[in-house]
């Protein structure tokens, strides 16, 4: 028995599905497709049952990492939004910094904002900064820390969200989390990625913003639990 995901579902006395008898790994391979399972099988030296177990574990640890990065994404965007708002209000007398009163956003970023504003008001809902910010994806915030803004938005205000941290360090950290988040969201293999390092990066970024943010994210995360339960025999 390699993994609970290989078990058939039966019902308990309350009608809730519970695991019982094993499912043939060959059946799972056909359901998932041999092509998709191939990287897992390679990591398990061709052992199909072990590959199915690793596939299930990959899904669980990816979900846990995606959840953790999601918390950090919200913390990051709210911190950046807060400092951008303060700066825009002070310099341009316009709290809605995303309206770009100083013309500092790139064309692509301005397009992202326009799209976010449309989504935020799609059903006739009044536009608010909070709704617009929530519609701006992780990539938008990541690229606000790019070298493009080194002498403008970063130097004027965004740096305040990450006290004493170099822009390049913040950019690289957000890039690694953004890319990992996208892999998790698309069910890509993560078993051969440095999940523990990515988890530590997520906690570090939260901690740069607020020490209690790091503690809270760590208290919510299931990543460490799943890392401890990695199936044996799979190569990293």
C-alpha positions, 0 to 999 in steps of 0.5 A: 500500500503506497498511498491512500489515493489508491484506495476505493471510496466506500461509505461509512454509516453516515454516507461519507466516502472513506478509503477502503480497498486499494485501486490498481495503480495501472488504472490510476495511470490511465486516468491521469495518463501515462504521459503526465505520470511519466516524470513521477515514474522516472523519479521512482525508478519505474515503480508505478505504485510508487509513482502514483503515491508520489503524484498524490503527495505532489498534489497535497504539498502543492496545495499547501504551498499554494495556500501559503504563498497566497497568504504572502501575496495578500500581505505583500500587495496590501503593504505595497498598496498602503505605501503607494497610497501614502506616497501618491496622496502626499505627492499628487493629492490622489490616493488612487495611485493606480490611476498613475497621476505621475505617469510612472507605470509601464504600458503593461502595468497600466493595462493590468490596472485598466483590466483590474478596474473593469473586473472590479466593476463588472457587475455594476459594483462601485469601484474602490481601491480595495476591489481594484487591488484585489484584482491585480495579480501577483505578477503585477506586484512582483514587477513593481519591484523590478529594475524598471522602477528602481529610480522611481516607485521603488525609491520613492515609496515601495521600499518602505514595505520591505525595510532594509531589503535591497530591491533585487533581493525582494524582486528575486524572492517574489519571482520565485514565489510567483513562479512556484505559485503558478506551477502549483496552480497548474498541477505541475510537478513540484516534487523535484523543486526546493519546496522547503526553500520556497516555504522559507522564502515565503516566510521570510518575505512575510517577516520583512513586512511584519514579524507577526505576519511571518508567525501567522503564515507559519501557523496556518501552513501545512507545508512542513507536515507534508514534507515530513510525509514525502513518500520514500524512494522518490528521487528529488 
